[in-house]
């Protein structure tokens, strides 16, 4: 009987709990860790989100327009939105982590795109790679994430070297940003800005003289406008004055500097005269004219190979009233042309069905 009971006794297994993690849980855990790392990395790689306001969205493309500092990509436009007042647009852009130190309350942004004008072509790099936003850090101390873009590149970036001067004039007279400053027909500087003065009666033109030529500018320097083409109409006809093709297209300012002047400081202001005569720097000469000349008088140009080298300042008779004398002023840059063998030839503009001849000879 006892043998039967013992044979019917059930076997109880010995169950032990595992002290480790089941291999089945390793994959989900690794997946969660990887996902978390990707989230952290994406946030880190995104850098700093900023808002940049523009007047319009022309040339901006979300996901394609980059932000560059000295040619290096430091950010990307992520989204373009309309402002609440509907007066402008703003872009949401990410500045990469390594470039967030560029952001402060003096940082400037502007859109770079290819631009062609009479003075040249700018933004050629944007022509190849597409429009981009340029960033220029300032000396601000406060961190900032909201900015208003400039309409164009700041003018002070063009004048990091050389001598900056100011020219005061009644009007622009054909001068524009990019117009050359010429000395003896050699470009030595460039106009980079102009503004209407507070009295609304004059204009201040800012120009930069290249470093290698800044010693030419002194306290006795005089500047005059040689931009474009001038003409005067009289009873004897039309006198046309053309300085040069570059001056016609982009404007130019000539300068003469005697050797006895004193060095000038940064941002010294000079007067910009309207022409060589009013500048008072022409070399005075007298020219005897034939009786049948068609010179109309003051302002008639004296040309050499298509370039105006002087002007007629007055017409008068000789003491015996036998010869017509033309008083003229020759630009100092061409003083070496005034020799005993120099000859002057009268040429008149001729208009016909085939065209115009001698318009600027």
HUSULKA-V888053 format. One record per backbone hydrogen bond with DSSP energy under -1.0 kcal/mol. CO is the residue of the C=O (numbers start at 0). NH is the residue of the N-H. Records with the same first field share a line. If there is no record, write none. Layout:
# HUSULKA-V888053
CO->NH  NH
This chain:
# HUSULKA-V888053
0->4
1->5
2->6
3->7
21->24
24->28
25->29
26->30
27->31
28->32
29->33
30->34
31->35
32->36
33->37
34->38
35->39
36->40
37->41
38->42
39->43
40->44
41->45
47->94
49->92
50->146
51->90
52->148
53->88
56->59
60->63  64
64->76
65->132
66->73  74
67->134
68->71
71->68
73->95
74->66
75->93
76->62
78->91
80->89
82->85
87->82
88->53
89->80
90->51
91->77  78
92->49
93->75
94->47
95->98
96->99
98->101
99->102
103->106
107->135
108->149
109->133
111->131
114->121
116->119
119->116
121->114
124->128
125->129
131->111
132->67
133->109
135->107
141->104
144->50
146->52
153->156
154->157
162->208
163->266
164->206
165->269
166->204
167->271
168->202
171->174
175->178
178->190
179->252
180->187  188
181->254
182->185
185->182
187->209
188->180
189->207
190->177
192->205
194->203
196->199
201->196
202->168
203->194
204->166
205->191  192
206->164
207->189
208->162
209->212
212->215
213->216
217->220
221->255
222->272
223->253
227->242
229->240
231->238
236->233
238->231
240->229
243->247
244->248
245->249
246->227  250
250->179
251->225
252->181
253->223
255->221
257->260
261->218
264->267
267->165
269->167
272->224
274->278
275->280
276->279
282->329
284->327
286->325
289->292
296->299
299->311
301->308  309
303->306
306->303
308->330
309->301
310->328
311->298
313->326
315->324
317->320
322->317
323->288
324->315
325->286
326->312  313
327->284
328->310
329->282
330->333
331->334
333->336
334->337
336->338
338->341
349->356
351->354
354->351
356->349
